[in-house]
Amino acid sequence: MMMYPLPLICKVSCNMENLSLTQRQQRQKEFLKKAALGTRAIRSGSVSSVEQEHNDAIYATSSFIYGSAQEAASCFSGVTEGNIYSRFTNPTVRTFEQRIATMEGGERAVAASSGMAALTSIFLGHLKQGDHIVSSRSIFGSIVGLFDNILAKLGITTTYVNPADDQAWQAAIKPNTKALFLESPSNPLAELGDIAALAKLAHSHHALLVVDNCFCTPILQNPLALGADIVMHSATKYLDGQGRCVGGVAIGSEELMEPVFAFLRTAGTSMSPFNAWVFINGLETLSLRMQAHCSSALRLARWLQQQPQVERVYYTGLESHPQHQLARRQQRLFGGVVSFEVKGDQAAAWRCIDETRLLSITGNFGDAKSTVTHPATTTHGKMTATARGLAGIKDNLIRVSVGLEDYQDIEQDLAQALSKL
Ligand SMILES: Cc1ncc(COP(=O)(O)O)c(C=O)c1O
């Protein structure tokens, strides 16, 4: 072991600054402004209480206390900043919001009880009766329900387009179009929309571009940097990463988040402190996890392409994917979900799913555990057969969310399942 001469140690320690914890945290906050994404995912937004805890605390409290009636009044009226009530101000939820906001490059994030609650808050916060949305037709099934059943009832209409067809987006715009909505890559067929081009199109019609970034996470794609106005996540997926909690979040400028927050605090669809704490911890490993998910997914997609029982593979990382070049431009890696059609019909797809031994049959994705889903009868089962047909979701389609198990086990499980067809 190397020994330093004593006077040197003394000299070093005598020159050291003696900072208080608050000063040290302030200095770290400054450092983090320039830190890389993976570092911000671990450190940003953290606060220590007087107990000086290292990991983020769960502030399991519905309300907060004040030293005087005057102090309470000033906080409630917004004259001074402070916590009021956990439906709309909670320190653990705030840490999650600040962390994901900096990762997405937004000024502010608003956390919600689910991805659907985040979307509902975005659209009801910003749109009114008579407004119109142009949406990709390749979006999560419940969002179609939100547009067609709930927003439609309030007089907000939606036109659906092929996300990859720039002309179709342009043609669908009406004088009352107030928002464009895109999920890219889409679930389950990995279709992309050109985010930068759609942002330009939206802005030339004074509309907002809202992007569902669930599949990429901020580690792989930052829609705000490409010109989008609002990004949303179902935190239930990769942000958690272990399938434990349901949550959602919207991210954008202060100005665009204020109406979202105003809707959410009144509707009460807020995130719980416990769920926020799970997501904060999930974010700490997000960068590493996404790299591992993407690496195994690319191997699996290439392998599936070689299998005789497989008709077609949908993965943007394959050179054969029609939008591979766009994926290279707007994403850092290609994501952890691979979909494929087996030769045959629904019975063949179900047989393959049922024959797996390791993979979990479930509708969720983004979990450390690999999952297998039959989209036509589960996640997209509520769509009409016509809408499903238009979206290209066939009965022989299977979606695999590639988890963090050793790659060879995932491949081996699918190999033995496919061999039964
Ligand atoms: C792409 C996508 N967006 C949004 C949602 C809705 O999120 P949540 O289930 O958290 O409400 C989902 C849910 O599966 C999804 O897959």
The ligand as a Gaussian input file, in Angstrom:
#p B3LYP/6-31G(d) Opt

LIG

0 1
 C      -47.104000       3.201000     -25.479000
 C      -47.999000       3.368000     -24.286000
 N      -48.416000       4.608000     -23.952000
 C      -49.217000       4.795000     -22.886000
 C      -49.660000       3.746000     -22.112000
 C      -50.579000       4.003000     -20.950000
 O      -49.878000       3.919000     -19.752000
 P      -50.493000       3.390000     -18.348000
 O      -50.847000       1.955000     -18.514000
 O      -49.387000       3.651000     -17.383000
 O      -51.696000       4.228000     -18.082000
 C      -49.234000       2.450000     -22.415000
 C      -49.652000       1.304000     -21.569000
 O      -49.389000       0.167000     -21.849000
 C      -48.399000       2.265000     -23.534000
 O      -48.012000       1.038000     -23.910000

